[in-house]
Amino acid sequence: MTAMATRKKKIAPAPAECPVCHGTGEVSRTVHVGRKRRVAGEQTGLCLNCLGAGVISADD
């Protein structure tokens, strides 16, 4: 019998979590209204760093 060489499978690294939205894909922005620009609340929107994916691609 001949001995067979065992090969270890390479595991791809997990994509890095977006530092801006912390993996959610959304960020909160404060909404200002009126001439004196008073704060009216917050609104959620798409994270522009990861474009809503929640992860940073490997080629960035």
N, C-alpha and C positions, 0 to 999 in steps of 0.2 A: 504494500500500500504506500502511496505517496502522500506526503503531508501537504495539505492545501493552505495557502497563505490567507490569513484573515485580513480583511480591509475594514478600517473604521470609516463609517459614513461621516462626511463633513456636514455639520449642522450650520445652516445659514444664520448669521446673527439677526436678532430681532431688530426691527426698525426702531429708531430712537423716537421717543415721545416728544411732541412739540413743546418747547419751553414756554411759549406764549399762552397757549390755551390749555396746557397740561393734558392733552389727549382728548379733549371733548370736541374740538372743532369749532367751538363758539367762544366769543369774547363779549364782555359787557362794556357798553359805552354810556357815558353820562349824557343825557339830553338836556340842552339849555333852551329856554324859550324867553321871548320878550326882549325889549330894548336893553334892559339891564342884565340880560343873559342869566336869569335865575335858573336854578336846577329844578327840573320837572320830574326826573326819575332816571331809570336806566333802560336800555334797550339792548337785546342780544343780537349779534350779527356773526357773519362768517369770519373765521380767522384768516387773515391775509397771509400769514406766515406759512401755513400748511394747506391753505385753500379748503378747509373743512375736513380734511382727511384725519387729522389728529396725530399723524406721524410725519416725521421728516424723511423724505426719500433718501436712499443711499448715495445718490449722485450729487446731492447738494453740499 
